Amino acid sequence: MPYPALAERSGVSEPTVKRILSGGAEAASFEKVAAVAEALGMPLAFEAIDPDEFRERTAREKAERIARLVQGTSALEGQAVRGEEARRLVERSYHELLAGSGRRLWGV
């Protein structure tokens, strides 16, 4: 869809549409970003979630990523972590992430 048509359809100025789509719209309001997304047929939707549940889910996902990294590295060295040992690694990492600083949990 051409920029002018998207601007008209969304009610957002063409320069702002271009900035949003190029990733340079850090200062764009949520309403404008949502209007452009809606005009493109991709409405933004949010799911209400309990903060503790979100934190625990994030910790579990990160613990599983850590375990996969350890498994991959160990496999390269011929010492792969499998089965029950891998599950324990995930559980230990999960609990350490929840108990530790927020930086460990939310950092990349």
ZIBEL-V649560 format. One record per backbone hydrogen bond with DSSP energy under -0.5 kcal/mol. NH is the residue of the N-H (numbers start at 1). CO is the residue of the C=O. If there is no record, write none. Layout:
NH:CO + NH:CO
//
This chain:
6:2 + 7:3 + 8:4 + 9:5 + 10:6 + 11:7 + 12:7 + 17:13 + 18:14 + 19:15 + 20:16 + 21:17 + 22:18 + 23:19 + 23:20 + 24:19 + 25:19 + 28:25 + 33:29 + 34:30 + 35:31 + 36:32 + 37:33 + 38:34 + 39:35 + 40:36 + 41:38 + 42:37 + 48:46 + 54:50 + 55:51 + 56:52 + 57:53 + 58:54 + 59:55 + 60:56 + 61:57 + 62:58 + 63:59 + 64:60 + 65:61 + 66:62 + 67:63 + 68:64 + 69:65 + 70:66 + 71:67 + 72:68 + 73:69 + 74:70 + 75:71 + 76:72 + 77:73 + 78:75 + 79:74 + 82:80 + 85:82 + 86:82 + 87:83 + 88:84 + 89:85 + 90:86 + 91:87 + 92:88 + 93:89 + 94:90 + 95:91 + 96:92 + 97:93 + 98:94 + 99:95 + 100:96 + 104:101 + 105:101 + 106:102 + 107:103
//
